[in-house]
Amino acid sequence: MTLRPNYFLNKFFTTNAQIIPKICIVGAGTAGFYAAQQLIKKLKTPQIDIIEKLPVPFGLVRFGVAPDHPEVKNVVNTFTKVAENPCVRFLGNVKLGTDVTLKQLRDAYHVVLLTYGANESKKLDIPGENLKNVIEARRIVGWYNGTPWDKDLDIDLSGETATIFGQGNVAIDVARILLSDVDELKKTDITEYALEALSKSKIKTVYLIGRRGPLQAAFTIKELREMLKLPSCSTIWRPEDFVGISEHLANLSRQKKRITELMLKSLEENNTQANKEFKPIFFRSPLELVGTDKVEKVILGINKLEGEDILKQKAVLLDKTEELNADLAIPSIGYRSMQVESSIPFDFKRGVVQNNKSRVDKGLYVSGWLGTGPIGVILSTMGNAFEVADTIVNDINSENLVDKPKGGYEDIKNTLIEKNIQVISWQHWEKIDKYEQDKGVKLGKPREKVVDIDKMLRIADSSL
């Protein structure tokens, strides 16, 4: 592959006896790019390779952020500047554990930073979870955002009721997309096949089920406001869920107080005149999904809360149940990371790489959801990535990590050639990017994503 001028110095180049640190970041998402940004700021001429299993960068910014949130995706401008820095190189279509081993990376680089994210969903672990049309929120998000392995998702939108389990921002994103006006979605980078399916959707009611109460809901005020303002859609609360809630307002933090006041204000304005309905329900746990050919209803257990701290109270099941229709059931109760290679120390219970303040082993680090679990938003991931990068810089300066020259990419290149891996450079990605934007212009939208990996590779290899 062709490298940019100035990128790689001789692999054994030294200046004043100082060896240039060679760093490999595994994962071209938010944590990976922010860590790289901080490393090039704090280190003098490091050489940083960002390897990514897909031919395209940006991780959840590309595949997780809702299509109707374009302002959140503006962070790719920052990431692009990082990628274009002479000290940084993007190596796409390279899979850790398949194309290259962790040992090979650790032998080739002074530092390896794992940031490949959380790609599995937590399970409900209840009867009926394997029924047709029980689909994880992660897969639906991937479907409308163009994740290659979700492009052929078998989703049936012919029923009137969708029931989502979980009350985080991902759950609200899915609810909003299901209830949005298709004409508005046409202006976004949502995939054309999802747009076509949503244009035929019969979904009119979306339930959002939470185990605990309004004070413990995980969605943020921005996402709730968007739902409350959604055209042709009413938000309908259960008044009994809010009994006694106003009594706690004075003791809440500013942020929690604002979102609670917004819910109470919306409760007073409960309006059932719109064509579609968004119905958050609290104090309920899914016990069983019921159906014959596909899911038809859900049996919910009724909970009470116990504990001194009102924000950390636990849900305890009572001996009472109720039923709801569920033509489409969507678990959205969190993400888990995967152990992509057996040599990675892994906490299977928490679904994270074992680490002590981001350190996994000498010269091996972890950042983002892979190390912390799926918490927070882009800003919190940025903060974590900066902290981990600072730790790496401190260790380079004090732990003798850079004690001898290493070959970096030159030491793993032959392995990739032998395996016939088509490595995607940043210039290759720019071809894919241009292709998507050009196709989007023809459709009146920002871009139309390429969702087939083989097609991505063909475009990257073309003379466009």
N, C-alpha and C positions, 0 to 999 in steps of 0.2 A: 504494500500500500504506500501511497505517497504522503510524506509528512510535511507539515508546514515548515518553512525556513525558521531557523532559530529554536526549533522545539527541542530536539535532542542533541545534547553535547555528547562527546565520546563517552562511552559507558564507564570508562575509568578516569575521566577528567577530574582533576583536583586543582584548587586554587588555594595557595597558602596552606597547604596540607589539609584543607577542609573538603570533605567528601560531600558531594551533592546528594541530599536525601531523595530516595526514590520511594514513592508512596503509591499504593494501589487502593482505590476506593471501589468497592463492589456494590453497584447500584447507582443508577443515574436519576434518582429522585430528589426530593426536597432535601433530605438529610445529606446525601452525597454531594450535591452542588453547594450547599451552604458550608459544609465542612471544607470543601476545596477552596471556596472563597476566603475563608478565614486562614487556611494554611498558606495560600499565596500572599496573604497580607502579612503574616507573622514570620514566615521563613524566607531566607534569601535564596532565590532561584531554585526552589524545589522542582522535582519532575513528578508530576501527578498523572497517573492513568486512571480514568473512570471507566470500568468495564460494566456492561449492561447486557442482560440476557436477550432483550429485544433489540431490533435494529433502530428503534426510536428512543429518544431520551424523555425525561421529565416525570416518569412514574405516575403517582397519583394526581399530580397537577394536570396531566393529560388524561388519565383514565379514571380519576376519582372525583374531581371537581365537577359539579353539576354544569351542564351546558348553558344554563341560563345565569351562570355566575362568571361572565367573561372577565370582570374586574379582578377576580382572584387569580386568574391565569396570567395576569400581567407580570407575575413573578418570573415567567420564562425569559423576559428581557434581561433580568439580572443573571439568570443561569447562562444565557447565551454569551454574555460578556465574560463570564467565568470560563466557559468552554473555549472562547477565542483567545484567552490569555496564552502566550507562548509557553508557559510552564505547564499547561494542562492539555491532555489528549483524551478524546472520547473513543472508546473501543466498543462498539455495539455488536450485538449478535454473538456475544461470548458468554457462555453459561458456566458459572461456578458449579463444580460437582459433576459436570458432563463434559465440557470442552477443556476445562483446566481445573486442576485440584488446588485445594487450599495450600497444601505443602509446596506445590510448584510456585504459587504466588509468594509464599513466605520466604522461599529460597531466593526468589528473584528480586524482591523488594525489601527495603528496610522496615517499612510499615505497611500493614494491611488493615484497612478499615471496612468493616461489614456494615452496609446500610441498605440491604435489599428489601426491607419493609415487611409488612404483614399481609400475606396473600391467601389465608384461609379464614373461613367464617367459624365462629363458635356455634355449636349445635344446641338445639333446644332439648334434645334427648328425651323426647316424649313419643308415645305411640302415634303413628300416622305421619311422621315427619318425612317418610319416603313416598308419600302419595304424589300423584301427578299434580302439577301446579302449586306445589310447595317449593318456593324458589328463594334462595338466599338473596338478601338485599345487595350483597357484594356482586352477585352475578347480574342482577338487573342493572346496576350502575355500570358494570362492564359492558353490558349489552347496548345501552344507549350511548355510551362513551367510546365504543369501538375497540375494546380489548379483544385481541385476536381469538382467545379461547372462549369468549362469550358471544361471538358474532352470530352463532347458529342456535342461540337459546330458544328452547321450546316453551314459549310463554303464551298462555291462553287468556285473552282479554275480553272474552265474550260474555263473562258474567258481570253483575252489577256491583259486587262488593269485594273489596280487597281489605285484608286484615294484616296489619304490620305489627310485629312483636318487637318492642324496643322503642325508646323515645330519645334517641340521639339525633345528631344533625344528618347522618346518613339516612335514617328512617324518614325524617322530614323531607329530605331531598327527593326520595323515591315517591313519597306521598304527593309532593308538589308536581313532579313530572307527570304522574298518573292523572292528576286533576287539572293540569294546565290546558289552556287553549292551544290547540295545535298550530294555529296561525302565528302565535307568539314563538313557539318552539322552532318554527321554520327559519327564524332569524338567527338561530344559534348554530353551533357546530355539532349538534346531535346527529347521529348517523341516520342516513336516509331510510334504511330498513326499519329502524325503530320509529321514525316519524310516520312511516306508512302504517305500521301496526297500531300506533297510538291514534292515528286518524280514524281507525275502525273500532277503537276501544268502546266497550259498553260500560266501563267502570264509572259509577256515579257516586259511590260512597267508599271512603277510606277510613278505617278505624286505626288508631295508633294506641297500642296497648302497652301500659307500663305496670311493673310489679309494685312500685311504690307511689307516692303522692306527688302533687304539684310542686312541692318544695324540693323534691329530689329529681325532677325531670332534667335530662342531660342536654336537651336542645338549647341553643343560645337565642338571645333576643332577636338578632337579625333574622334568623330562619323563621322564628315564630311570626314576626311582623310580616314577612313575605307571605306566609300562609294566610294570615288574617286579611291581607290586601288582595288575595288571588281573585281575579274577576270570575263571576258566575259560580262562586263557591262559598258556602257558608261554613263557618267553624262553629261546631255545636259541642258545648261542654256538658258534663253531668253536674248539676248543682250540688248533689250530695258529696261529690269529690272535694268540694271546697269548704265544707263546714269547718269553722274554726281557723281557717288559713289566715284570714286578715289579722287575727290576734298576734301573729308572729312577725308581722311586717316590721315593727320597730326594732327588732333584734337581728334583722337580716343584713348582710353586707349590701352595699349599694347596688352591685350587679344583680344579686339574687332578688333584692327588693324590687328593682325595676321590672324584671321579667314576671315576678309574681303579681305585681300591680297590673301589668298588661293582661295577664290571664284573667284577673278579677274584672277588669274593665270589659274585656271581651265577653265574659260570662254574662254581664248585665245586658249586653247588646245581642245576645243569642238571636240569630236570625235564620229562619228556615225557608226563606223565599227563593234561594238560588237553585240552579239545576243540579249542582253537585254539592256534596257534603264531606267535610273533614271532621272526624269525631275522635278526639283524644279521650281515652278512658284510663283511669288510674286504679290502683289497688287490685290488679288482676294478673294472674299467672296462667299461661297456657298449660293445660293438663293433657289434652288429647286433640288430635286432628282427625276428623271423621269424614268418610266418603267411600264411594264404591270405585268407579273408574278414576275419579280425581277428588280432591278435597272439596267438601261441601259446607262444613261448619267446624267450629272450634269450641271445645269445652274449656271454660275458664274457671280457675279457682279464685275465690275471693280472699283477699289478704287484709290483715291489720298490721300496723307498724308498731315495733317495739324498740326501745332504746332511749337514752337520756338526750343525746344530741339529735335535734330534730332533722338536721341535714344528713345524718349518717344512720338513721333508723333502718332496721332490717324488716323485710316483708315476711310475715308469718302466715301460713295458710290457715284459713278457718274451714270448718266442715260445711262449706256452702259452695255451690257452683252455679254458673249460668252459661248459656250458649249464645253464640253469634254466628251469623252466616259468614262464609269465607269461600268465595269462588276462586280467590287467589290468596294464598297465605305466604307471608314474607318475613322470615326471621331476620332481625337486624339487631343482634345482641352483642356485637363486637367481632374483632378480628384476632387472628393468631398468626404468628410467624411460623415458618417451616425450617426444619433442619435440612438444608439442601445437601449436606455432606456429613457423613458420620463422624468426621474428625472435629466438627464444630461442637464445643461444649454447649449442651442445650438443656434448658429447663422446660420439660414437656408439660408440666402442670400449668405454668404461666404462659407458655408459648413464646419464650424469648431466649436469646443467647445468654448463657451464664456470664455475668460480668461483675466487676467491683468498680463502681464509678467509671464505667465505660471500658475499663481494662479487662480483656479476656485472658491474655497471656503477654509475655514480653514481645512487643512489636505488633500485637494483634488487638484490635479495638472494635467497638460496636457503637452505632449511633442510630437515632430515630426509633421508630416503633419496634424494630428488631431487638433493641436493647431495653426500651422502657415499657413496652406494651403499647397498645393503640390508644394513646391518650392525647388530648389537646388538638390544636389546629396547626396550620402552617407556621404561625409565629412561635408556638412552643417547640415545634420541631427545629426551627431555626436556632432558638436559644440553646437547645440540647446539642445541636451540631457544632455551634460555636464553642461551647464548653468542652466538647470532646476534642475538637481541633486544638484548643489551648492545652489540653492535657497531653496531646501528641507532641506539641511544640516543646512543652516543659520536659517531657521524657526524652526527646531528641537531645535537648541541651544538657540533661543531667543523668540519663540512664545508659549512655554509651550505645544507643540504638544504631547510630551510623558510625560503626567502627571500621568498616572496610567497604570498598566499592562493590556495588551490585549491578547486575545487568538490566534489571527492569524488564520492559517489554521484549527486548532483544533475547532474553532467556526463555520466554514462553512462545515466541513467534513461531519457531519451528514446530512446536507441538500443534499449534492451530493450523499450520500449513499441512502437516501430516494428516490431520483429521478433516482436511478440506473445508475448514470453517471460513466463510466469507465475512471477514472483519469489516465492520462499518465505521468509517471515520466521520468526523463532523461535517466534512464536505459532502460525504454521501448522504448524511441526514438532511443537509440543506437541499439536496435534490428532491428528497421525499417531501420535505416541507413545502417547497415551491409547487410540486405536483398537487398536493392537498389544497393549497390556497387557490391555485388556478382552477381546480375543479369546483371549489366552493364558490368562486366568483360566478361561474356559470349557473349555479343553483341559488344565487342570491344570499349566500351565507359566508361566514368567515373562512371556513374550510370544510372539506369533506374528507374525513380521515380514511386512509388506507387501512383495512382491517385484516388483510391477508399477509402473513409474513413473507411468503414466497414472492408476492407482488412487491412488497417493500424492497426486497433484495434485488429484484429485476430493475426497479426504478433506480435504486442506488448504483447499479452497474451500468446504467444506460448513459448515453451521451447527451441527455437533456440539458 
